[in-house]
């Protein structure tokens, strides 16, 4: 049980790394070499896995909470029909819903880890 608790602090970083890798592979199929700058988004998460920092963890958590809340506003606007979305955008909003909720949960988990646990 102790081993599970020690490794649970790395779950958000592995989640965000998997999202970056997935995003890269999808864009690499269509865009080719221009998709490689997306891999730069994974550097802070790899750094947290190698040499954890409480300040970087808190900063990443705050940034991704802000981004996730911004995406949640898009869902609220979609539900309230404030903007006229095209069908392609509605499909993207529907399919990305799980990703938005996952990002919000993982970023809140990162903030909680930086406030309660020592690295």
C-alpha positions as CSV (number, residue, x, y, z in Angstrom):
1,X,0.0,0.0,0.0
2,X,2.9,2.3,0.8
3,X,4.3,1.8,-2.7
4,X,1.0,2.7,-4.3
5,X,0.8,5.9,-2.3
6,X,4.4,6.9,-3.2
7,X,3.8,6.3,-6.9
8,X,0.3,8.0,-7.0
9,X,1.9,11.4,-7.1
10,X,3.3,10.7,-10.6
11,X,-0.1,9.8,-12.1
12,X,-1.0,13.3,-13.3
13,X,2.4,13.7,-15.0
14,X,2.0,10.4,-16.8
15,X,-1.5,11.4,-17.8
16,X,-0.3,14.7,-19.3
17,X,2.6,13.0,-21.1
18,X,0.2,10.5,-22.6
19,X,-2.0,13.3,-23.8
20,X,1.0,15.1,-25.4
21,X,2.2,11.9,-27.1
22,X,-1.4,11.2,-28.4
23,X,-1.7,14.7,-29.7
24,X,1.7,14.4,-31.4
25,X,0.9,11.1,-33.1
26,X,-2.4,12.4,-34.4
27,X,-0.9,15.6,-35.8
28,X,2.2,13.8,-37.1
29,X,0.0,11.7,-39.4
30,X,-1.5,14.7,-41.1
31,X,1.1,17.5,-40.6
32,X,4.4,15.6,-40.7
33,X,7.5,17.2,-39.4
34,X,5.7,20.4,-38.3
35,X,4.1,18.4,-35.4
36,X,7.4,18.0,-33.6
37,X,7.2,21.3,-31.6
38,X,4.2,19.7,-29.7
39,X,6.7,17.4,-28.0
40,X,8.1,20.5,-26.2
41,X,4.9,20.6,-24.1
42,X,6.0,17.3,-22.5
43,X,9.4,18.7,-21.2
44,X,8.0,20.0,-17.9
45,X,6.3,16.7,-17.1
46,X,9.3,14.6,-17.9
47,X,11.3,17.0,-15.7
48,X,8.8,16.4,-12.9
49,X,9.3,12.7,-13.2
50,X,13.1,12.9,-13.2
51,X,13.6,15.7,-10.6
52,X,10.4,16.7,-8.9
53,X,9.9,20.3,-7.8
54,X,7.1,21.6,-5.6
55,X,7.1,25.0,-7.3
56,X,7.0,23.6,-10.8
57,X,4.3,21.2,-9.8
58,X,2.1,24.0,-8.4
59,X,2.7,26.2,-11.4
60,X,1.8,23.4,-13.9
61,X,-1.3,22.7,-11.8
62,X,-2.5,26.3,-11.8
63,X,-1.8,26.7,-15.6
64,X,-3.8,23.6,-16.5
65,X,-6.6,24.5,-14.1
66,X,-6.9,27.8,-15.9
67,X,-6.9,26.1,-19.3
68,X,-9.4,23.5,-18.3
69,X,-11.7,26.0,-16.8
70,X,-11.5,28.0,-20.1
71,X,-12.6,24.8,-22.0
72,X,-15.4,24.3,-19.5
73,X,-16.7,27.7,-20.4
74,X,-16.8,26.5,-24.0
75,X,-19.0,23.6,-22.9
76,X,-21.3,25.9,-20.9
77,X,-21.6,28.3,-23.9
78,X,-22.5,25.3,-26.1
79,X,-25.2,24.1,-23.6
80,X,-26.7,27.6,-23.4
81,X,-26.5,28.1,-27.2
82,X,-24.7,31.4,-26.8
83,X,-22.7,30.9,-29.9
84,X,-23.7,29.2,-33.2
85,X,-21.2,26.3,-33.5
86,X,-20.8,24.3,-36.7
87,X,-21.3,20.6,-36.6
88,X,-17.6,19.9,-36.8
89,X,-17.0,22.0,-33.7
90,X,-19.9,20.4,-31.9
91,X,-18.4,17.0,-32.7
92,X,-15.0,18.1,-31.4
93,X,-16.6,19.5,-28.2
94,X,-18.4,16.2,-27.6
95,X,-15.3,14.0,-28.2
96,X,-13.0,16.3,-26.2
97,X,-15.3,16.4,-23.2
98,X,-13.6,13.4,-21.5
99,X,-10.2,15.0,-22.1
100,X,-11.4,18.3,-20.5
101,X,-12.7,16.6,-17.4
102,X,-9.5,14.5,-17.2
103,X,-7.3,17.6,-17.5
104,X,-9.3,19.4,-14.8
105,X,-9.1,16.5,-12.4
106,X,-5.4,15.8,-13.0
107,X,-4.4,19.5,-12.6
108,X,-6.4,19.7,-9.4
109,X,-4.6,16.6,-8.3
110,X,-1.2,18.2,-9.1
111,X,-2.1,21.2,-7.0
112,X,-3.2,19.0,-4.1
113,X,0.1,17.1,-4.3
114,X,2.2,20.2,-4.3
115,X,0.4,21.5,-1.2
116,X,0.3,18.3,0.9
117,X,3.2,16.1,-0.2
118,X,6.9,16.5,-0.1
119,X,8.8,15.6,-3.3
